[in-house]
Amino acid sequence: MSLSRTSSRRTRAARPTGPSVQAIEITEHTQVTGQRLVRAHESGDWSLGWVAVSNPARPDSGRGELRVQVLPEAAWHHLAITGALPEGVTPQWVGLSKVRVLALFVPTAIF
């Protein structure tokens, strides 16, 4: 008795991809203090290296776009370690349309 190979190939299930980092829009109820951000600039480019030092808030007037205070990442680390901001650095208010929070997504199929 001889066994012949069939022409059908065994299909492999797609291998799950690894974790990914995505930039997510911030809403009024998003808790972002201490989270890494990307920030839009007037040129339309986005840059890494920002950390939120507040949660979304309305301007003092109560009108206008929600905003969040941000620091450059190096200044945030300096603040976390020493308890003081580096000289000449102050948090900047940025409208929510100009920032995104970085979120790590891990597919459950990996586990």
N, C-alpha and C positions, 0 to 999 in steps of 0.2 A: 504494500500500500504506500503510495507516495503522496506527500503533502505538497500542494502547490501554493505559492504565495498569491494572495489576492492583490488586485491593483489598487484597492482603496488604501489610502494612507490614514493613519491615526492622526486625528487633529488634536493639537495641544491647546489646552485652555490658555487664554491670554494671561501672562504672568502679571500680577499686580505691580503697579509702579510703587516706588518708595514714597516717603513723606514729601510734601511740597509746601512751600510758603506762598501764601496768596495775600494780596493787598485787598482788604475789605473796607467798604464804606462805613463810616462811623455815624451812628444815629444818636438822637437825644438821650437814649437810655443806655448807651454802651459805656461800660466802665473801662477806661483806657489809661488811667494813671499808672505810670511805670512801664507802659507798653511801647515797643519800638514802632516807629511810624515811617512812612515815606511822605514826602512833601512836594507839592507842585510849585513850580516857580513861574514867574511872569513869562518866561520863554516857552513854557509848556512842558519843559523837562521835569522829571520826577527825581528826587534824590533820597538816598538812604541816609541814616545817621542821625535820626531825630527820636526823642523820647517825650511822651506826654507827661506833663507834671500837673495836669488837672483833668477832670472829667468835663464833658461838654457843658457849656454854660452860655446863657444869653448875655449880650453886652449889658453894662450897668443901666442903660436907658430902657432895657426890656424889649427893645425893638432891634431887628436886624438878624443877621445869620448867626446860628449857634457857632461857637468857637471853642478852641481848646488851647491851653498854654503848652508850648513846646520848648525844649532845650536841645542844643546839639548833644549828641550822645556822650562825647568826652566830658562836657560840662556836667551832665547828669551823673556820670560815674564819680566825678570829683565831688559833687554835692553829696552823693551817697556815702562816700568814704570819709570826707572831712567835715561834713555838716554845713559847709559854706560853698557858695558859688565862686568860681574863679573870678578874679578881678575883671571888671568891665563886661561881664556876661549877665544878662537878665532874660527871664523867660519872655517869649514872644507869643502874642495872641494870634492864632491862625484860624480862619473860617473852616468849617468842616468840609466844604467843597474842595479845599486845597490839601487835605491830608487823608491818608488811609492807614488803618492799623494793620500790622503784619500778623498773620495767623498761620500756625503750623497745622496742616492737615495730614493725618496718618490714615491711610486706607485700612479698614478693619480686616480685609482679606489677607493682609500681611501676617497677622497673628494666626 
